[in-house]
């Protein structure tokens, strides 16, 4: 099945779908460092650039579209649901791409979108309602959605994300993957020896381990068995009530980029060609491969059931 990947980042979704036999034929991202990492690790051609500025004709026909699209708040929510309600957002660009393919006589069979958990409740649910309306009514897809947690798919990280799976075939009866037992902890993924730069100095330790300042209060915890959600701002070292810290050799340190990679399902053969700052951002923004693969397996299963799977 030919797959186009939008907002590819470092290819978490792509890797998960490739493992299930899907063929990524074209990818895109606007971040030059993410594209650098992607090129080091995948054979798929990836285009660097703003998807809003890429011509429809430059995107090949595809059976499946995948994308962990950025969630920008809709600037206006009209009384009528439709494309105009999402104009100016990156979701709207996805819809335009699909609509262009449909109008050219090539309707993609499946659309898989990933986003933050709060997408479902943004603007009192209006944003999600608009997205579903566009997918169902304007584009003609049967839509299934849920929230999946990375910790339910073999990786010790609490990371809840919204998944939207859409089928062109209205006979589809898709079911999301069931959780599996978690048989490892964060400590199982730690590197035995790390560079000194990852350890916290005595000077910053009180700030990092504080329970918040001013009006913000939160419990400071380190050495968690299941990691907190990785985020794009990890390089800034916020606090132990927000980011992940562990004790090693009697000292407190932050996670290394390689450990963050492991917490997103990337194996140790994955090349990290960028600075630590960029690596933390990339793994913080990434889609967990294990979750992507679990979804991909169920999508393939449903396509086979519908008689629509092909090995192109």
ChimeraX commands (.cxc) that place a marker at each C-alpha (Angstrom):
marker #1 position 0.00,0.00,0.00 radius 0.5
marker #1 position 1.44,3.36,-1.05 radius 0.5
marker #1 position 1.66,5.78,1.85 radius 0.5
marker #1 position 2.25,9.54,1.94 radius 0.5
marker #1 position 3.56,10.86,5.25 radius 0.5
marker #1 position 2.90,14.47,6.25 radius 0.5
marker #1 position 4.54,16.27,9.19 radius 0.5
marker #1 position 6.87,13.29,9.24 radius 0.5
marker #1 position 9.32,14.56,11.85 radius 0.5
marker #1 position 11.84,11.78,12.44 radius 0.5
marker #1 position 9.51,9.10,11.15 radius 0.5
marker #1 position 7.83,7.48,14.17 radius 0.5
marker #1 position 4.59,6.90,12.30 radius 0.5
marker #1 position 6.49,5.94,9.16 radius 0.5
marker #1 position 8.57,3.29,10.93 radius 0.5
marker #1 position 5.50,1.81,12.58 radius 0.5
marker #1 position 3.68,1.48,9.26 radius 0.5
marker #1 position 6.73,0.19,7.39 radius 0.5
marker #1 position 6.99,-2.65,9.91 radius 0.5
marker #1 position 3.49,-3.71,8.92 radius 0.5
marker #1 position 4.31,-3.86,5.22 radius 0.5
marker #1 position 3.15,-0.39,4.14 radius 0.5
marker #1 position 5.27,1.38,1.52 radius 0.5
marker #1 position 6.11,5.01,2.35 radius 0.5
marker #1 position 6.52,6.63,-1.07 radius 0.5
marker #1 position 6.74,10.32,-0.13 radius 0.5
marker #1 position 7.30,12.28,3.07 radius 0.5
marker #1 position 7.40,15.93,4.08 radius 0.5
marker #1 position 8.45,18.13,6.98 radius 0.5
marker #1 position 9.35,21.80,7.31 radius 0.5
marker #1 position 12.06,21.38,10.00 radius 0.5
marker #1 position 15.48,21.05,8.38 radius 0.5
marker #1 position 16.98,19.23,11.36 radius 0.5
marker #1 position 14.16,16.68,11.44 radius 0.5
marker #1 position 14.61,16.14,7.71 radius 0.5
marker #1 position 18.34,15.66,8.30 radius 0.5
marker #1 position 17.61,12.92,10.84 radius 0.5
marker #1 position 14.97,11.35,8.60 radius 0.5
marker #1 position 17.37,11.16,5.64 radius 0.5
marker #1 position 19.97,9.42,7.80 radius 0.5
marker #1 position 17.54,6.66,8.74 radius 0.5
marker #1 position 15.09,6.02,5.88 radius 0.5
marker #1 position 15.25,5.34,2.15 radius 0.5
marker #1 position 11.97,7.21,1.57 radius 0.5
marker #1 position 12.45,10.52,-0.26 radius 0.5
marker #1 position 11.50,13.35,2.07 radius 0.5
marker #1 position 10.77,16.88,0.89 radius 0.5
marker #1 position 11.85,19.81,3.06 radius 0.5
marker #1 position 9.29,22.60,2.94 radius 0.5
marker #1 position 6.02,24.08,4.12 radius 0.5
marker #1 position 3.19,21.77,3.07 radius 0.5
marker #1 position 1.06,24.85,2.36 radius 0.5
marker #1 position 3.50,25.82,-0.39 radius 0.5
marker #1 position 3.88,22.42,-2.03 radius 0.5
marker #1 position 1.79,21.92,-5.19 radius 0.5
marker #1 position -0.79,19.16,-5.11 radius 0.5
marker #1 position 0.68,17.82,-8.35 radius 0.5
marker #1 position 4.02,17.22,-6.61 radius 0.5
marker #1 position 2.43,14.79,-4.16 radius 0.5
marker #1 position 2.13,11.33,-5.73 radius 0.5
marker #1 position -1.09,9.34,-5.61 radius 0.5
marker #1 position -1.37,7.26,-2.48 radius 0.5
marker #1 position -3.57,4.63,-0.86 radius 0.5
marker #1 position -2.94,5.79,2.70 radius 0.5
marker #1 position -2.13,9.15,4.27 radius 0.5
marker #1 position -0.51,9.35,7.69 radius 0.5
marker #1 position 0.39,12.41,9.72 radius 0.5
marker #1 position 0.93,13.65,13.23 radius 0.5
marker #1 position -0.29,17.10,12.37 radius 0.5
marker #1 position 0.38,20.13,14.60 radius 0.5
marker #1 position -2.73,21.30,16.41 radius 0.5
marker #1 position -3.11,25.01,15.91 radius 0.5
marker #1 position -6.23,26.45,17.54 radius 0.5
marker #1 position -8.83,27.30,14.96 radius 0.5
marker #1 position -8.92,31.07,14.66 radius 0.5
marker #1 position -12.63,31.16,13.89 radius 0.5
marker #1 position -15.45,28.69,14.45 radius 0.5
marker #1 position -18.37,29.43,12.20 radius 0.5
marker #1 position -21.99,28.48,12.72 radius 0.5
marker #1 position -21.83,26.16,9.73 radius 0.5
marker #1 position -19.43,23.23,9.80 radius 0.5
marker #1 position -17.22,22.70,6.78 radius 0.5
marker #1 position -13.87,23.55,5.25 radius 0.5
marker #1 position -14.24,27.25,6.05 radius 0.5
marker #1 position -14.24,26.49,9.79 radius 0.5
marker #1 position -10.73,25.07,9.66 radius 0.5
marker #1 position -9.25,27.49,7.13 radius 0.5
marker #1 position -5.77,28.63,8.07 radius 0.5
marker #1 position -4.92,25.48,10.04 radius 0.5
marker #1 position -2.67,22.64,8.98 radius 0.5
marker #1 position -5.54,20.18,9.29 radius 0.5
marker #1 position -7.27,22.15,6.56 radius 0.5
marker #1 position -4.27,21.61,4.31 radius 0.5
marker #1 position -4.55,17.86,4.87 radius 0.5
marker #1 position -8.21,18.07,3.90 radius 0.5
marker #1 position -7.34,20.05,0.77 radius 0.5
marker #1 position -4.80,17.43,-0.31 radius 0.5
marker #1 position -7.33,14.63,0.15 radius 0.5
marker #1 position -10.05,16.62,-1.59 radius 0.5
marker #1 position -7.74,17.24,-4.55 radius 0.5
marker #1 position -7.05,13.51,-4.87 radius 0.5
marker #1 position -10.76,12.69,-4.65 radius 0.5
marker #1 position -11.60,15.25,-7.35 radius 0.5
marker #1 position -8.89,13.81,-9.59 radius 0.5
marker #1 position -10.56,10.40,-9.33 radius 0.5
marker #1 position -8.14,8.81,-6.86 radius 0.5
marker #1 position -9.70,8.59,-3.41 radius 0.5
marker #1 position -7.23,7.45,-0.71 radius 0.5
marker #1 position -8.46,4.36,1.09 radius 0.5
marker #1 position -7.30,5.22,4.60 radius 0.5
marker #1 position -6.34,8.35,6.52 radius 0.5
marker #1 position -4.52,8.04,9.87 radius 0.5
marker #1 position -3.99,11.18,11.94 radius 0.5
marker #1 position -2.28,11.58,15.32 radius 0.5
marker #1 position -2.45,14.49,17.72 radius 0.5
marker #1 position -2.40,15.45,21.38 radius 0.5
marker #1 position -5.03,14.05,23.72 radius 0.5
marker #1 position -6.53,17.50,24.32 radius 0.5
marker #1 position -7.50,17.83,20.65 radius 0.5
marker #1 position -10.73,16.08,21.62 radius 0.5
marker #1 position -11.63,18.72,24.20 radius 0.5
marker #1 position -10.16,21.85,22.60 radius 0.5
marker #1 position -12.66,24.72,22.47 radius 0.5
marker #1 position -15.23,22.64,24.36 radius 0.5
marker #1 position -15.06,19.90,21.75 radius 0.5
marker #1 position -15.88,22.18,18.81 radius 0.5
marker #1 position -12.49,21.72,17.14 radius 0.5
marker #1 position -12.76,17.93,17.12 radius 0.5
marker #1 position -16.36,18.09,15.99 radius 0.5
marker #1 position -15.29,20.23,13.04 radius 0.5
marker #1 position -12.46,17.86,12.12 radius 0.5
marker #1 position -14.79,14.85,12.18 radius 0.5
marker #1 position -17.44,16.70,10.19 radius 0.5
marker #1 position -14.94,17.55,7.46 radius 0.5
marker #1 position -13.65,13.98,7.30 radius 0.5
marker #1 position -17.11,12.42,7.30 radius 0.5
marker #1 position -19.32,14.86,5.44 radius 0.5
marker #1 position -17.02,16.84,3.17 radius 0.5
marker #1 position -14.60,14.05,2.31 radius 0.5
marker #1 position -16.83,11.00,2.73 radius 0.5
marker #1 position -14.87,8.84,5.18 radius 0.5
marker #1 position -16.01,6.56,7.98 radius 0.5
marker #1 position -14.18,7.83,11.06 radius 0.5
marker #1 position -12.93,5.98,14.14 radius 0.5
marker #1 position -11.08,7.69,16.97 radius 0.5
marker #1 position -9.69,7.01,20.41 radius 0.5
marker #1 position -6.87,7.89,22.81 radius 0.5
marker #1 position -3.91,5.49,23.01 radius 0.5
marker #1 position -1.20,5.49,25.69 radius 0.5
marker #1 position 2.39,4.53,24.90 radius 0.5
marker #1 position 2.63,2.63,28.21 radius 0.5
marker #1 position -0.07,0.26,26.95 radius 0.5
marker #1 position 2.10,-0.86,24.03 radius 0.5
marker #1 position 5.33,-2.04,25.61 radius 0.5
marker #1 position 7.15,1.23,26.29 radius 0.5
marker #1 position 7.40,2.71,29.83 radius 0.5
marker #1 position 6.24,6.24,29.00 radius 0.5
marker #1 position 2.91,7.83,29.87 radius 0.5
marker #1 position 2.00,9.40,26.56 radius 0.5
marker #1 position -1.67,9.74,25.67 radius 0.5
marker #1 position -2.40,10.67,22.08 radius 0.5
marker #1 position -5.51,10.99,19.95 radius 0.5
marker #1 position -5.64,8.68,16.93 radius 0.5
marker #1 position -8.10,9.22,14.09 radius 0.5
marker #1 position -8.46,6.41,11.54 radius 0.5
marker #1 position -10.66,6.98,8.50 radius 0.5
marker #1 position -11.76,4.49,5.85 radius 0.5
marker #1 position -13.19,5.33,2.43 radius 0.5
marker #1 position -15.12,2.05,2.53 radius 0.5
marker #1 position -18.26,2.53,4.62 radius 0.5
marker #1 position -18.31,-1.21,5.36 radius 0.5
marker #1 position -15.23,-0.82,7.55 radius 0.5
marker #1 position -15.60,-1.88,11.18 radius 0.5
marker #1 position -12.25,-0.86,12.59 radius 0.5
marker #1 position -11.17,-1.70,16.12 radius 0.5
marker #1 position -8.14,-0.12,17.78 radius 0.5
marker #1 position -5.37,-2.36,19.15 radius 0.5
marker #1 position -5.85,-3.81,22.63 radius 0.5
marker #1 position -3.31,-2.93,25.35 radius 0.5
marker #1 position -0.51,-5.35,26.11 radius 0.5
marker #1 position 1.30,-5.95,29.43 radius 0.5
marker #1 position 4.18,-3.59,30.22 radius 0.5
marker #1 position 7.20,-5.76,31.04 radius 0.5
marker #1 position 9.90,-3.12,31.46 radius 0.5
marker #1 position 10.51,0.09,33.38 radius 0.5
marker #1 position 12.31,3.32,32.58 radius 0.5
marker #1 position 15.31,1.95,34.46 radius 0.5
marker #1 position 15.54,-0.93,31.97 radius 0.5
marker #1 position 16.14,1.59,29.18 radius 0.5
marker #1 position 18.89,3.62,30.84 radius 0.5
marker #1 position 22.42,3.64,29.50 radius 0.5
marker #1 position 24.86,2.20,32.06 radius 0.5
marker #1 position 27.37,5.02,31.61 radius 0.5
marker #1 position 26.73,8.55,30.35 radius 0.5
marker #1 position 28.76,11.71,29.85 radius 0.5
marker #1 position 29.15,14.12,32.73 radius 0.5
marker #1 position 27.19,16.81,30.90 radius 0.5
marker #1 position 23.93,14.95,31.63 radius 0.5
marker #1 position 24.34,15.17,35.41 radius 0.5
marker #1 position 22.84,18.12,37.27 radius 0.5
marker #1 position 25.15,20.48,39.12 radius 0.5
marker #1 position 24.67,21.06,42.83 radius 0.5
marker #1 position 23.78,24.65,41.99 radius 0.5
marker #1 position 20.72,23.87,39.83 radius 0.5
marker #1 position 19.62,20.78,41.73 radius 0.5
marker #1 position 17.36,22.63,44.24 radius 0.5
marker #1 position 15.54,24.42,41.41 radius 0.5
marker #1 position 15.09,21.29,39.29 radius 0.5
marker #1 position 13.80,19.29,42.27 radius 0.5
marker #1 position 11.48,22.00,43.59 radius 0.5
marker #1 position 7.73,21.52,43.74 radius 0.5
marker #1 position 7.08,24.63,41.71 radius 0.5
marker #1 position 7.32,28.36,42.24 radius 0.5
marker #1 position 4.84,31.16,42.76 radius 0.5
marker #1 position 1.31,30.05,42.01 radius 0.5
marker #1 position 2.41,26.85,40.26 radius 0.5
marker #1 position 2.68,23.81,42.49 radius 0.5
marker #1 position 3.32,20.23,41.43 radius 0.5
marker #1 position 4.90,17.18,43.00 radius 0.5
marker #1 position 8.57,16.72,42.23 radius 0.5
marker #1 position 9.43,13.09,41.50 radius 0.5
marker #1 position 12.46,11.37,40.03 radius 0.5
marker #1 position 13.32,7.74,39.27 radius 0.5
marker #1 position 9.82,7.01,38.01 radius 0.5
marker #1 position 9.16,3.50,36.75 radius 0.5
marker #1 position 7.06,4.87,33.89 radius 0.5
marker #1 position 8.44,8.06,32.36 radius 0.5
marker #1 position 6.53,11.28,32.10 radius 0.5
marker #1 position 5.62,12.35,28.56 radius 0.5
marker #1 position 8.66,13.39,26.59 radius 0.5
marker #1 position 8.30,16.95,25.34 radius 0.5
marker #1 position 10.02,19.16,22.79 radius 0.5
marker #1 position 11.41,21.47,25.50 radius 0.5
marker #1 position 13.36,18.79,27.38 radius 0.5
marker #1 position 16.68,20.46,26.57 radius 0.5
marker #1 position 15.75,23.39,28.78 radius 0.5
marker #1 position 15.62,21.23,31.92 radius 0.5
marker #1 position 12.44,22.46,33.57 radius 0.5
marker #1 position 11.63,20.65,36.82 radius 0.5
marker #1 position 11.25,17.12,38.07 radius 0.5
marker #1 position 7.51,17.69,38.23 radius 0.5
marker #1 position 7.53,18.15,34.44 radius 0.5
marker #1 position 10.51,16.31,32.97 radius 0.5
marker #1 position 12.25,13.01,33.67 radius 0.5
marker #1 position 15.26,12.70,35.96 radius 0.5
marker #1 position 17.01,9.62,37.30 radius 0.5
marker #1 position 19.62,8.80,39.93 radius 0.5
marker #1 position 22.83,7.16,38.77 radius 0.5
marker #1 position 26.06,6.73,40.74 radius 0.5
marker #1 position 24.48,8.67,43.58 radius 0.5
marker #1 position 23.83,11.73,41.40 radius 0.5
marker #1 position 20.77,13.09,39.61 radius 0.5
marker #1 position 20.80,13.42,35.84 radius 0.5
marker #1 position 18.50,14.04,32.91 radius 0.5
marker #1 position 17.84,11.48,30.22 radius 0.5
marker #1 position 20.19,11.20,27.27 radius 0.5
marker #1 position 18.95,11.55,23.69 radius 0.5
marker #1 position 19.49,7.81,23.19 radius 0.5
marker #1 position 17.30,7.03,26.21 radius 0.5
marker #1 position 14.63,9.34,24.80 radius 0.5
marker #1 position 14.88,7.47,21.51 radius 0.5
marker #1 position 14.30,4.19,23.32 radius 0.5
marker #1 position 11.27,5.69,25.09 radius 0.5
marker #1 position 9.77,6.34,21.66 radius 0.5
marker #1 position 10.46,2.85,20.34 radius 0.5
marker #1 position 13.54,3.68,18.22 radius 0.5
marker #1 position 16.18,0.98,18.45 radius 0.5
marker #1 position 19.86,1.71,19.00 radius 0.5
marker #1 position 20.66,1.49,15.29 radius 0.5
marker #1 position 18.71,4.73,14.80 radius 0.5
marker #1 position 21.21,7.43,13.85 radius 0.5
marker #1 position 21.09,10.71,15.78 radius 0.5
marker #1 position 23.05,13.16,13.58 radius 0.5
marker #1 position 21.97,16.39,15.29 radius 0.5
marker #1 position 22.83,18.28,18.48 radius 0.5
marker #1 position 21.38,17.23,21.82 radius 0.5
marker #1 position 19.08,20.25,21.75 radius 0.5
marker #1 position 17.62,19.24,18.39 radius 0.5
marker #1 position 17.50,15.56,19.38 radius 0.5
marker #1 position 15.46,16.30,22.51 radius 0.5
marker #1 position 13.06,18.35,20.41 radius 0.5
marker #1 position 12.75,15.61,17.81 radius 0.5
marker #1 position 12.12,12.77,20.24 radius 0.5
marker #1 position 9.76,14.96,22.25 radius 0.5
marker #1 position 7.70,15.58,19.12 radius 0.5
marker #1 position 7.92,12.03,17.79 radius 0.5
marker #1 position 5.17,9.44,17.49 radius 0.5
marker #1 position 5.95,6.27,19.46 radius 0.5
marker #1 position 6.83,3.55,16.96 radius 0.5
marker #1 position 5.23,0.78,19.02 radius 0.5
marker #1 position 1.86,2.54,19.05 radius 0.5
marker #1 position 2.08,3.42,15.36 radius 0.5
marker #1 position 2.87,-0.19,14.53 radius 0.5
marker #1 position -0.01,-1.51,16.65 radius 0.5
marker #1 position -2.40,0.81,14.78 radius 0.5
marker #1 position -0.86,-0.12,11.43 radius 0.5
marker #1 position -1.37,-3.82,12.10 radius 0.5
marker #1 position -5.07,-3.25,12.77 radius 0.5
marker #1 position -5.42,-1.05,9.67 radius 0.5
marker #1 position -3.82,-3.75,7.53 radius 0.5
marker #1 position -6.07,-6.37,9.12 radius 0.5
marker #1 position -9.16,-4.35,8.21 radius 0.5
marker #1 position -7.97,-3.68,4.66 radius 0.5
marker #1 position -7.38,-7.39,4.19 radius 0.5
marker #1 position -10.84,-8.12,5.56 radius 0.5
marker #1 position -12.33,-5.63,3.08 radius 0.5
marker #1 position -10.31,-7.18,0.24 radius 0.5
marker #1 position -8.48,-3.91,-0.39 radius 0.5
marker #1 position -4.94,-4.75,0.67 radius 0.5
marker #1 position -2.28,-4.69,-2.01 radius 0.5
marker #1 position 1.52,-5.03,-1.93 radius 0.5
marker #1 position 2.29,-1.98,-4.08 radius 0.5
marker link #1:1,2 radius 0.2
marker link #1:2,3 radius 0.2
marker link #1:3,4 radius 0.2
marker link #1:4,5 radius 0.2
marker link #1:5,6 radius 0.2
marker link #1:6,7 radius 0.2
marker link #1:7,8 radius 0.2
marker link #1:8,9 radius 0.2
marker link #1:9,10 radius 0.2
marker link #1:10,11 radius 0.2
marker link #1:11,12 radius 0.2
marker link #1:12,13 radius 0.2
marker link #1:13,14 radius 0.2
marker link #1:14,15 radius 0.2
marker link #1:15,16 radius 0.2
marker link #1:16,17 radius 0.2
marker link #1:17,18 radius 0.2
marker link #1:18,19 radius 0.2
marker link #1:19,20 radius 0.2
marker link #1:20,21 radius 0.2
marker link #1:21,22 radius 0.2
marker link #1:22,23 radius 0.2
marker link #1:23,24 radius 0.2
marker link #1:24,25 radius 0.2
marker link #1:25,26 radius 0.2
marker link #1:26,27 radius 0.2
marker link #1:27,28 radius 0.2
marker link #1:28,29 radius 0.2
marker link #1:29,30 radius 0.2
marker link #1:30,31 radius 0.2
marker link #1:31,32 radius 0.2
marker link #1:32,33 radius 0.2
marker link #1:33,34 radius 0.2
marker link #1:34,35 radius 0.2
marker link #1:35,36 radius 0.2
marker link #1:36,37 radius 0.2
marker link #1:37,38 radius 0.2
marker link #1:38,39 radius 0.2
marker link #1:39,40 radius 0.2
marker link #1:40,41 radius 0.2
marker link #1:41,42 radius 0.2
marker link #1:42,43 radius 0.2
marker link #1:43,44 radius 0.2
marker link #1:44,45 radius 0.2
marker link #1:45,46 radius 0.2
marker link #1:46,47 radius 0.2
marker link #1:47,48 radius 0.2
marker link #1:48,49 radius 0.2
marker link #1:49,50 radius 0.2
marker link #1:50,51 radius 0.2
marker link #1:51,52 radius 0.2
marker link #1:52,53 radius 0.2
marker link #1:53,54 radius 0.2
marker link #1:54,55 radius 0.2
marker link #1:55,56 radius 0.2
marker link #1:56,57 radius 0.2
marker link #1:57,58 radius 0.2
marker link #1:58,59 radius 0.2
marker link #1:59,60 radius 0.2
marker link #1:60,61 radius 0.2
marker link #1:61,62 radius 0.2
marker link #1:62,63 radius 0.2
marker link #1:63,64 radius 0.2
marker link #1:64,65 radius 0.2
marker link #1:65,66 radius 0.2
marker link #1:66,67 radius 0.2
marker link #1:67,68 radius 0.2
marker link #1:68,69 radius 0.2
marker link #1:69,70 radius 0.2
marker link #1:70,71 radius 0.2
marker link #1:71,72 radius 0.2
marker link #1:72,73 radius 0.2
marker link #1:73,74 radius 0.2
marker link #1:74,75 radius 0.2
marker link #1:75,76 radius 0.2
marker link #1:76,77 radius 0.2
marker link #1:77,78 radius 0.2
marker link #1:78,79 radius 0.2
marker link #1:79,80 radius 0.2
marker link #1:80,81 radius 0.2
marker link #1:81,82 radius 0.2
marker link #1:82,83 radius 0.2
marker link #1:83,84 radius 0.2
marker link #1:84,85 radius 0.2
marker link #1:85,86 radius 0.2
marker link #1:86,87 radius 0.2
marker link #1:87,88 radius 0.2
marker link #1:88,89 radius 0.2
marker link #1:89,90 radius 0.2
marker link #1:90,91 radius 0.2
marker link #1:91,92 radius 0.2
marker link #1:92,93 radius 0.2
marker link #1:93,94 radius 0.2
marker link #1:94,95 radius 0.2
marker link #1:95,96 radius 0.2
marker link #1:96,97 radius 0.2
marker link #1:97,98 radius 0.2
marker link #1:98,99 radius 0.2
marker link #1:99,100 radius 0.2
marker link #1:100,101 radius 0.2
marker link #1:101,102 radius 0.2
marker link #1:102,103 radius 0.2
marker link #1:103,104 radius 0.2
marker link #1:104,105 radius 0.2
marker link #1:105,106 radius 0.2
marker link #1:106,107 radius 0.2
marker link #1:107,108 radius 0.2
marker link #1:108,109 radius 0.2
marker link #1:109,110 radius 0.2
marker link #1:110,111 radius 0.2
marker link #1:111,112 radius 0.2
marker link #1:112,113 radius 0.2
marker link #1:113,114 radius 0.2
marker link #1:114,115 radius 0.2
marker link #1:115,116 radius 0.2
marker link #1:116,117 radius 0.2
marker link #1:117,118 radius 0.2
marker link #1:118,119 radius 0.2
marker link #1:119,120 radius 0.2
marker link #1:120,121 radius 0.2
marker link #1:121,122 radius 0.2
marker link #1:122,123 radius 0.2
marker link #1:123,124 radius 0.2
marker link #1:124,125 radius 0.2
marker link #1:125,126 radius 0.2
marker link #1:126,127 radius 0.2
marker link #1:127,128 radius 0.2
marker link #1:128,129 radius 0.2
marker link #1:129,130 radius 0.2
marker link #1:130,131 radius 0.2
marker link #1:131,132 radius 0.2
marker link #1:132,133 radius 0.2
marker link #1:133,134 radius 0.2
marker link #1:134,135 radius 0.2
marker link #1:135,136 radius 0.2
marker link #1:136,137 radius 0.2
marker link #1:137,138 radius 0.2
marker link #1:138,139 radius 0.2
marker link #1:139,140 radius 0.2
marker link #1:140,141 radius 0.2
marker link #1:141,142 radius 0.2
marker link #1:142,143 radius 0.2
marker link #1:143,144 radius 0.2
marker link #1:144,145 radius 0.2
marker link #1:145,146 radius 0.2
marker link #1:146,147 radius 0.2
marker link #1:147,148 radius 0.2
marker link #1:148,149 radius 0.2
marker link #1:149,150 radius 0.2
marker link #1:150,151 radius 0.2
marker link #1:151,152 radius 0.2
marker link #1:152,153 radius 0.2
marker link #1:153,154 radius 0.2
marker link #1:154,155 radius 0.2
marker link #1:155,156 radius 0.2
marker link #1:156,157 radius 0.2
marker link #1:157,158 radius 0.2
marker link #1:158,159 radius 0.2
marker link #1:159,160 radius 0.2
marker link #1:160,161 radius 0.2
marker link #1:161,162 radius 0.2
marker link #1:162,163 radius 0.2
marker link #1:163,164 radius 0.2
marker link #1:164,165 radius 0.2
marker link #1:165,166 radius 0.2
marker link #1:166,167 radius 0.2
marker link #1:167,168 radius 0.2
marker link #1:168,169 radius 0.2
marker link #1:169,170 radius 0.2
marker link #1:170,171 radius 0.2
marker link #1:171,172 radius 0.2
marker link #1:172,173 radius 0.2
marker link #1:173,174 radius 0.2
marker link #1:174,175 radius 0.2
marker link #1:175,176 radius 0.2
marker link #1:176,177 radius 0.2
marker link #1:177,178 radius 0.2
marker link #1:178,179 radius 0.2
marker link #1:179,180 radius 0.2
marker link #1:180,181 radius 0.2
marker link #1:181,182 radius 0.2
marker link #1:182,183 radius 0.2
marker link #1:183,184 radius 0.2
marker link #1:184,185 radius 0.2
marker link #1:185,186 radius 0.2
marker link #1:186,187 radius 0.2
marker link #1:187,188 radius 0.2
marker link #1:188,189 radius 0.2
marker link #1:189,190 radius 0.2
marker link #1:190,191 radius 0.2
marker link #1:191,192 radius 0.2
marker link #1:192,193 radius 0.2
marker link #1:193,194 radius 0.2
marker link #1:194,195 radius 0.2
marker link #1:195,196 radius 0.2
marker link #1:196,197 radius 0.2
marker link #1:197,198 radius 0.2
marker link #1:198,199 radius 0.2
marker link #1:199,200 radius 0.2
marker link #1:200,201 radius 0.2
marker link #1:201,202 radius 0.2
marker link #1:202,203 radius 0.2
marker link #1:203,204 radius 0.2
marker link #1:204,205 radius 0.2
marker link #1:205,206 radius 0.2
marker link #1:206,207 radius 0.2
marker link #1:207,208 radius 0.2
marker link #1:208,209 radius 0.2
marker link #1:209,210 radius 0.2
marker link #1:210,211 radius 0.2
marker link #1:211,212 radius 0.2
marker link #1:212,213 radius 0.2
marker link #1:213,214 radius 0.2
marker link #1:214,215 radius 0.2
marker link #1:215,216 radius 0.2
marker link #1:216,217 radius 0.2
marker link #1:217,218 radius 0.2
marker link #1:218,219 radius 0.2
marker link #1:219,220 radius 0.2
marker link #1:220,221 radius 0.2
marker link #1:221,222 radius 0.2
marker link #1:222,223 radius 0.2
marker link #1:223,224 radius 0.2
marker link #1:224,225 radius 0.2
marker link #1:225,226 radius 0.2
marker link #1:226,227 radius 0.2
marker link #1:227,228 radius 0.2
marker link #1:228,229 radius 0.2
marker link #1:229,230 radius 0.2
marker link #1:230,231 radius 0.2
marker link #1:231,232 radius 0.2
marker link #1:232,233 radius 0.2
marker link #1:233,234 radius 0.2
marker link #1:234,235 radius 0.2
marker link #1:235,236 radius 0.2
marker link #1:236,237 radius 0.2
marker link #1:237,238 radius 0.2
marker link #1:238,239 radius 0.2
marker link #1:239,240 radius 0.2
marker link #1:240,241 radius 0.2
marker link #1:241,242 radius 0.2
marker link #1:242,243 radius 0.2
marker link #1:243,244 radius 0.2
marker link #1:244,245 radius 0.2
marker link #1:245,246 radius 0.2
marker link #1:246,247 radius 0.2
marker link #1:247,248 radius 0.2
marker link #1:248,249 radius 0.2
marker link #1:249,250 radius 0.2
marker link #1:250,251 radius 0.2
marker link #1:251,252 radius 0.2
marker link #1:252,253 radius 0.2
marker link #1:253,254 radius 0.2
marker link #1:254,255 radius 0.2
marker link #1:255,256 radius 0.2
marker link #1:256,257 radius 0.2
marker link #1:257,258 radius 0.2
marker link #1:258,259 radius 0.2
marker link #1:259,260 radius 0.2
marker link #1:260,261 radius 0.2
marker link #1:261,262 radius 0.2
marker link #1:262,263 radius 0.2
marker link #1:263,264 radius 0.2
marker link #1:264,265 radius 0.2
marker link #1:265,266 radius 0.2
marker link #1:266,267 radius 0.2
marker link #1:267,268 radius 0.2
marker link #1:268,269 radius 0.2
marker link #1:269,270 radius 0.2
marker link #1:270,271 radius 0.2
marker link #1:271,272 radius 0.2
marker link #1:272,273 radius 0.2
marker link #1:273,274 radius 0.2
marker link #1:274,275 radius 0.2
marker link #1:275,276 radius 0.2
marker link #1:276,277 radius 0.2
marker link #1:277,278 radius 0.2
marker link #1:278,279 radius 0.2
marker link #1:279,280 radius 0.2
marker link #1:280,281 radius 0.2
marker link #1:281,282 radius 0.2
marker link #1:282,283 radius 0.2
marker link #1:283,284 radius 0.2
marker link #1:284,285 radius 0.2
marker link #1:285,286 radius 0.2
marker link #1:286,287 radius 0.2
marker link #1:287,288 radius 0.2
marker link #1:288,289 radius 0.2
marker link #1:289,290 radius 0.2
marker link #1:290,291 radius 0.2
marker link #1:291,292 radius 0.2
marker link #1:292,293 radius 0.2
marker link #1:293,294 radius 0.2
marker link #1:294,295 radius 0.2
marker link #1:295,296 radius 0.2
marker link #1:296,297 radius 0.2
marker link #1:297,298 radius 0.2
marker link #1:298,299 radius 0.2
marker link #1:299,300 radius 0.2
marker link #1:300,301 radius 0.2
marker link #1:301,302 radius 0.2
marker link #1:302,303 radius 0.2
marker link #1:303,304 radius 0.2
marker link #1:304,305 radius 0.2
marker link #1:305,306 radius 0.2
marker link #1:306,307 radius 0.2
marker link #1:307,308 radius 0.2
marker link #1:308,309 radius 0.2
marker link #1:309,310 radius 0.2
marker link #1:310,311 radius 0.2
marker link #1:311,312 radius 0.2
view
